[in-house]
Protein backbone atom coordinates (compact mmCIF):
# COMPACT_ATOMS: atom_id res chain seq x y z
CA UNK A 1 0.00 0.00 0.00
CA UNK A 2 1.39 3.42 -0.97
CA UNK A 3 1.31 5.99 1.81
CA UNK A 4 0.28 9.64 1.29
CA UNK A 5 2.78 12.00 -0.32
CA UNK A 6 5.30 13.83 1.83
CA UNK A 7 6.26 17.34 0.70
CA UNK A 8 9.73 18.55 1.75
CA UNK A 9 11.51 21.83 1.01
CA UNK A 10 15.07 23.03 1.58
CA UNK A 11 16.06 26.70 1.56
CA UNK A 12 19.12 28.76 2.47
CA UNK A 13 17.34 31.87 3.77
CA UNK A 14 20.40 34.16 3.99
CA UNK A 15 19.54 35.15 7.59
CA UNK A 16 16.28 36.73 6.41
CA UNK A 17 17.90 39.24 4.04
CA UNK A 18 17.86 39.68 0.27
CA UNK A 19 20.97 39.28 -1.88
CA UNK A 20 23.81 41.62 -0.80
CA UNK A 21 21.82 42.26 2.43
CA UNK A 22 19.86 45.04 0.78
CA UNK A 23 16.54 44.42 2.55
CA UNK A 24 15.17 42.43 5.47
CA UNK A 25 12.80 39.88 3.87
CA UNK A 26 11.82 37.55 6.70
CA UNK A 27 8.12 38.48 6.52
CA UNK A 28 8.01 37.86 2.76
CA UNK A 29 9.93 34.64 3.36
CA UNK A 30 7.27 33.44 5.78
CA UNK A 31 4.53 34.19 3.25
CA UNK A 32 6.34 32.28 0.48
CA UNK A 33 6.98 29.23 2.66
CA UNK A 34 3.32 29.17 3.64
CA UNK A 35 2.26 29.38 0.02
CA UNK A 36 4.39 26.29 -0.69
CA UNK A 37 2.88 24.51 2.32
CA UNK A 38 5.50 21.74 2.76
CA UNK A 39 5.27 19.15 5.52
CA UNK A 40 8.95 19.39 6.50
CA UNK A 41 11.23 22.38 5.87
CA UNK A 42 15.03 22.29 6.00
CA UNK A 43 16.47 25.80 6.53
CA UNK A 44 20.05 27.06 6.50
CA UNK A 45 21.51 30.41 7.65
CA UNK A 46 18.72 30.88 10.19
CA UNK A 47 19.22 33.81 12.55
CA UNK A 48 18.58 32.61 16.09
CA UNK A 49 19.53 35.95 17.65
CA UNK A 50 20.85 39.31 16.44
CA UNK A 51 20.81 42.11 18.99
CA UNK A 52 21.76 44.76 16.46
CA UNK A 53 18.93 43.97 14.05
CA UNK A 54 16.48 43.77 16.94
CA UNK A 55 17.43 47.34 17.93
CA UNK A 56 17.75 48.86 14.46
CA UNK A 57 14.96 47.27 12.39
CA UNK A 58 11.39 48.21 13.35
CA UNK A 59 9.64 45.02 12.22
CA UNK A 60 12.40 42.56 13.19
CA UNK A 61 10.59 39.55 14.74
CA UNK A 62 10.62 39.28 18.53
CA UNK A 63 11.17 35.51 18.37
CA UNK A 64 14.02 33.53 16.73
CA UNK A 65 13.54 33.15 13.00
CA UNK A 66 12.71 29.45 13.09
CA UNK A 67 9.94 30.06 15.64
CA UNK A 68 8.64 33.09 13.71
CA UNK A 69 8.50 31.11 10.47
CA UNK A 70 6.88 28.04 12.07
CA UNK A 71 4.22 29.91 14.05
CA UNK A 72 0.66 28.52 13.63
CA UNK A 73 1.63 26.31 10.65
CA UNK A 74 4.44 23.91 11.59
CA UNK A 75 3.68 22.41 14.98
CA UNK A 76 7.28 21.40 15.73
CA UNK A 77 10.59 23.10 15.07
CA UNK A 78 14.23 22.58 15.97
CA UNK A 79 17.27 24.86 15.72
CA UNK A 80 20.96 24.04 15.73
CA UNK A 81 23.26 26.94 16.60
CA UNK A 82 26.50 26.81 14.60
CA UNK A 83 28.04 30.29 14.43
CA UNK A 84 28.20 32.26 17.68
CA UNK A 85 29.27 35.92 17.91
CA UNK A 86 28.98 38.78 20.42
CA UNK A 87 25.63 40.05 19.13
CA UNK A 88 23.96 36.73 18.32
CA UNK A 89 24.15 33.42 16.48
CA UNK A 90 22.85 31.57 13.42
CA UNK A 91 22.57 27.97 12.24
CA UNK A 92 20.24 25.39 10.71
CA UNK A 93 16.57 24.66 11.47
CA UNK A 94 13.91 22.08 10.68
CA UNK A 95 10.18 22.87 10.72
CA UNK A 96 7.69 20.00 10.78
CA UNK A 97 3.93 19.49 10.73
CA UNK A 98 4.54 16.25 12.58
CA UNK A 99 6.04 15.55 16.01
CA UNK A 100 9.81 15.84 16.36
CA UNK A 101 10.73 12.96 18.67
CA UNK A 102 14.45 13.67 19.01
CA UNK A 103 16.87 16.40 17.96
CA UNK A 104 20.65 16.64 17.96
CA UNK A 105 23.04 19.22 16.47
CA UNK A 106 26.25 17.50 15.40
CA UNK A 107 29.32 19.76 15.33
CA UNK A 108 31.25 19.07 12.11
CA UNK A 109 33.52 22.12 12.17
CA UNK A 110 36.74 21.35 10.31
CA UNK A 111 38.19 24.85 10.00
CA UNK A 112 38.20 27.13 13.03
CA UNK A 113 37.01 30.19 11.09
CA UNK A 114 34.12 28.29 9.47
CA UNK A 115 31.77 26.85 12.09
CA UNK A 116 29.49 24.12 10.72
CA UNK A 117 26.89 21.76 12.15
CA UNK A 118 24.34 19.19 11.00
CA UNK A 119 20.93 19.22 12.63
CA UNK A 120 19.37 15.78 13.00
CA UNK A 121 15.71 15.25 13.88
CA UNK A 122 13.74 12.04 14.16
CA UNK A 123 10.18 12.81 13.05
CA UNK A 124 7.04 10.71 13.48
CA UNK A 125 4.98 10.61 10.30
CA UNK A 126 1.23 9.86 10.21
CA UNK A 127 0.67 6.16 10.88
CA UNK A 128 3.61 5.89 13.26
CA UNK A 129 6.44 5.60 10.72
CA UNK A 130 9.54 7.58 11.72
CA UNK A 131 11.99 9.30 9.40
CA UNK A 132 15.48 10.61 10.13
CA UNK A 133 15.92 14.16 8.79
CA UNK A 134 19.29 15.91 8.61
CA UNK A 135 19.72 19.58 7.67
CA UNK A 136 23.24 20.44 6.49
CA UNK A 137 25.25 23.48 5.45
CA UNK A 138 28.66 22.30 4.31
CA UNK A 139 32.03 23.99 3.98
CA UNK A 140 33.13 26.19 1.10
CA UNK A 141 36.23 23.98 0.79
CA UNK A 142 36.18 20.57 -0.89
CA UNK A 143 38.45 18.76 1.57
CA UNK A 144 36.37 19.99 4.51
CA UNK A 145 33.12 18.94 2.79
CA UNK A 146 34.43 15.40 2.39
CA UNK A 147 35.40 15.30 6.07
CA UNK A 148 31.94 16.57 7.05
CA UNK A 149 30.15 13.97 4.94
CA UNK A 150 32.31 11.23 6.46
CA UNK A 151 31.34 12.53 9.93
CA UNK A 152 27.66 12.46 8.94
CA UNK A 153 27.94 8.90 7.65
CA UNK A 154 29.73 7.76 10.81
CA UNK A 155 27.06 9.40 12.98
CA UNK A 156 24.14 7.83 11.09
CA UNK A 157 25.83 4.43 10.87
CA UNK A 158 25.75 4.22 14.68
CA UNK A 159 22.30 5.75 15.03
CA UNK A 160 19.95 4.42 12.37
CA UNK A 161 19.25 1.01 10.86
CA UNK A 162 20.71 0.68 7.33
CA UNK A 163 17.25 0.73 5.74
CA UNK A 164 15.61 3.36 7.99
CA UNK A 165 13.88 6.17 6.04
CA UNK A 166 16.28 9.08 5.73
CA UNK A 167 16.24 12.59 4.22
CA UNK A 168 19.38 14.73 4.07
CA UNK A 169 18.87 18.22 2.65
CA UNK A 170 20.49 21.64 2.64
CA UNK A 171 23.24 23.77 1.16
CA UNK A 172 26.08 21.45 0.17
CA UNK A 173 28.29 24.11 -1.50
CA UNK A 174 29.23 21.23 -3.79
CA UNK A 175 29.19 22.67 -7.30
CA UNK A 176 31.36 19.80 -8.61
CA UNK A 177 28.98 17.11 -7.31
CA UNK A 178 31.64 15.21 -5.34
CA UNK A 179 30.06 14.58 -1.92
CA UNK A 180 27.00 12.90 -3.45
CA UNK A 181 29.11 9.87 -4.27
CA UNK A 182 29.93 9.39 -0.58
CA UNK A 183 26.26 9.66 0.42
CA UNK A 184 25.23 7.14 -2.23
CA UNK A 185 27.96 4.64 -1.39
CA UNK A 186 27.85 4.71 2.41
CA UNK A 187 24.22 5.58 3.22
CA UNK A 188 22.29 4.34 0.18
CA UNK A 189 20.90 7.81 -0.56
CA UNK A 190 19.90 9.25 -3.92
CA UNK A 191 19.45 12.85 -5.00
CA UNK A 192 15.83 13.65 -5.87
CA UNK A 193 16.63 15.76 -8.95
CA UNK A 194 19.08 13.25 -10.47
CA UNK A 195 17.31 11.62 -13.39
CA UNK A 196 19.11 9.79 -16.19
CA UNK A 197 21.73 12.57 -16.32
CA UNK A 198 22.71 12.06 -12.66
CA UNK A 199 23.13 15.81 -12.27
CA UNK A 200 21.48 17.77 -9.42
CA UNK A 201 19.45 20.92 -10.12
CA UNK A 202 21.03 24.37 -10.25
CA UNK A 203 19.96 26.59 -7.34
CA UNK A 204 22.32 29.58 -7.15
CA UNK A 205 21.94 32.47 -7.70
CA UNK A 206 18.18 32.54 -7.29
CA UNK A 207 17.57 35.04 -10.10
CA UNK A 208 19.14 32.73 -12.71
CA UNK A 209 20.54 29.53 -11.17
CA UNK A 210 23.88 28.39 -12.56
CA UNK A 211 25.48 26.43 -9.69
CA UNK A 212 24.35 23.16 -8.06
CA UNK A 213 24.73 24.04 -4.38
CA UNK A 214 21.49 22.87 -2.74
CA UNK A 215 20.34 19.24 -2.60
CA UNK A 216 17.73 16.83 -1.27
CA UNK A 217 18.88 13.24 -0.75
CA UNK A 218 16.49 10.44 0.24
CA UNK A 219 16.49 6.79 1.26
CA UNK A 220 13.35 4.67 1.54
CA UNK A 221 11.24 7.03 -0.59
CA UNK A 222 10.08 7.25 -4.18
CA UNK A 223 10.15 10.65 -5.85
CA UNK A 224 6.85 11.84 -7.34
CA UNK A 225 7.89 15.33 -8.46
CA UNK A 226 10.47 18.05 -7.85
CA UNK A 227 10.62 21.82 -8.33
CA UNK A 228 13.19 24.62 -8.19
CA UNK A 229 11.65 27.86 -6.90
CA UNK A 230 13.68 30.60 -8.57
CA UNK A 231 13.16 33.93 -10.28
CA UNK A 232 10.72 36.48 -8.90
CA UNK A 233 9.50 36.65 -6.15
CA UNK A 234 12.02 34.11 -4.78
CA UNK A 235 15.09 35.99 -6.02
CA UNK A 236 14.04 39.02 -3.97
CA UNK A 237 14.02 36.97 -0.75
CA UNK A 238 17.35 35.10 -0.76
CA UNK A 239 20.38 34.55 -2.98
CA UNK A 240 19.54 30.82 -3.12
CA UNK A 241 16.55 29.19 -4.79
CA UNK A 242 14.34 26.92 -2.70
CA UNK A 243 14.01 23.25 -3.69
CA UNK A 244 10.94 21.06 -3.16
CA UNK A 245 10.22 17.36 -3.56
CA UNK A 246 7.04 15.30 -3.22
CA UNK A 247 7.83 11.80 -1.91
CA UNK A 248 6.06 8.57 -1.12
CA UNK A 249 7.04 5.82 1.31
CA UNK A 250 5.85 2.35 0.29
CA UNK A 251 4.26 0.17 2.99
CA UNK A 252 5.63 -3.29 3.62
N, C-alpha and C positions, 0 to 999 in steps of 0.2 A: 504494500500500500504506500503510495506517495504522500508525504506529509505536505502541509501548506508551505507556500513559498516564504523564504526569509529574505528580506531586503536589507542589505548592508551598504554603508557609505564610508569612504575615507576622505579626509580633507585636512590639508595643512592650512590653518586659518590665519597664519602670519600675525598672531597675537591680537587679532581683532582689528588690524589696520590694512588699508589698501596698499597696493604696490608702491614702494619708495616711502611708505609711512605718511602718505599725503593726508589721509582722512581716517578717522575712527569709524569702523564699519560693523561693529559687533551687533547692532540692532538689525541691520540689513542681513547680516549673516544668520541671525536667528530666524528671520522670516524665510530665507531661502531654504534652510534646513527643514523647516516645518512644511514648506511646500513640497519638498521631496518625500517627507514622511517615512524615512527608513526605520527599521526595527532596532538596528544596532549601528552606532556611529563611532568611528575611530577618528580622533582628532589629534593633530600635532600642533606644536607652538601655541599652546593654550596658556593664557596669562592667569595664574592663580592669584597673584597679588602684584599691584604696582602702585605704590604710594604717591608717586608723582602724577600719574594719570588721574588717580582718584581726586587729587587736589585741583588739577588744572582743567579737567574736561567735565563740563556741566552734566552731561548725561552718561558718564561712565558708570557702569552697573555697580551696585553696592555689594553684590555677591561675586565670588570667583566666576570666571567665565564659564566653566563647565556646568556650574549650578544655574547660572543665568540662562544658558542655552537649553538646558534640560527641563526647566521649570514648566510644570503642568502638562508635559508631553511625554518625556522619557522618565519613567518612574524611578530608575536607578542610574547612578552615575559614579564613576571612579576617576581619580586624578593621581597622576604620578609626577611628583616634582623632580625635575632634572637639573635645571640651572638656577642657582641661588645667588642673589646679589643684595646689596644693602637696602634697596628700595622695593624688593619683591622677589618673585620667582616665576618660572614657567616650565611646562612639561607636556606630557601626553594625557589624553582623557578618553574614556569610553562612556557613551550614553546608551542606555538599553531600556526598551519597553518591558523587558522581562527581568526577573530577580537576578541580581549579581550575588552569587553564593560565596565567592572568595575573590580577593584582589591582592596582587603583589606587584611592586615596582622593582624590577631587576636592574641594578646598576651595571651598565656595560661600558662605562667610560674607559677609553683606551688612551686618549690624549688629555692631559690635565687641563688644557685650555678649551676643551670641547666636551662638556658634560653630556652624557647620553644615558637614557634608560629605556627599558621595554616594559610596558604596563600589561600585566596578565590578569584577565578576569575569567572566572568560570561562571557561565550564565546558564540558567535553567530555562529551556524553551518550553512552549506549551506541550503538554503530554508527558513532561518529566524528563525528556532528553536533555543532557547537558552538552555544552559546546565550550571549548577553550578558545578564548579570543585574546590576541596579543596585538597591541598597538605599538608601532616602532617608528623611530626617527633616527636613521643611521648617520654615520660619519660622512663628512665630505671627502675623506681619503680612503682609497680602495683597500689598503692593507688593514685599516681599522674596521672597515665594513666587514671584511672577511672574519676578523677576530670576533666581532659582535654577533655575526650569524652563527659562528661556532659556539659562542656562549649561549645563544638562544637554543640551539639544538641540544646542547648538554643539559640545559635546564629542563626542557620539555621531555627529553629522554627519561629523566628521573621522575617526572611528575605525572605524565599522561601515558595511557596505554597506546601502543603503536597504531591502533586503528581508531582512537578516539576522535570525534569530530573536532576540527581545528580550523580557525581562521586567523591568518596573520596579515595585517594591513597597515599601511602608513606611507611615510616618505622615506624611500630607500636610498635616495641620492645616488642611484646606481644606473647612470645613463648608458653604461656599456653592458648591462644585463649579465653581470658576473655572479652576484650572490644568489640568484634564482637557482643556479645549478646545485648549490649546497642545500637549499631548502628542498628541492626535488629529491636529491639523493638520500639525505639523512632523515627527512621527516615525511616524505611521500606527498608533498604539497604540489599543487599546480596553480599557475597564475590564471585568473579568470578571463583575461583578455587574450591569452595566447591561443589562437586558433591554429590552423595548419602552418602559418608562418612562424609560430613560436616566439613572436615579438610582442612585448607588452605595449599598452597604449601610451601615447605621448600625453603629458599632463602639465608641462611647464614651458613657457609662461602661459598663464590662463587666457590671455587675449588671443594667442595663436600658438598652441602647444607644439613644441619641437623636440623636447627632451623627455625621456621615459623615466621619471623620478618616482612616481607614486604607483603603488601596487596593491592588489588584493590576492592573496594566496589562500587556497582552501584544501581541506582533506575531508573526505566523507560526504561531500556535497556534489550535486550536479548543477551546472550553470545554465539557467534559463535565458538570461539576457544581461547585457552590460551597457553602461553609458558613461561617456565623459562629459561632464558639465563645464563647458568653457564658453568663451565669448561673453557678451553682455547678457545678463547683469553680473555673471560670476566674476568676470575679469575686473570689475570695480570693487570686489570684496576682498580678494586675496591674489597673490601672485601665482598660486597654484590652482589648477582645476580640481574640482571634486570628482571622485570616481564612485560609481554605484554598480552593484551586482544583485540580481535576483537569483536565489539559490533554492534547491530542494534537497532534502535529506530523505533517502529511501528507507522505509521500514524493513525490518528483518523478519 
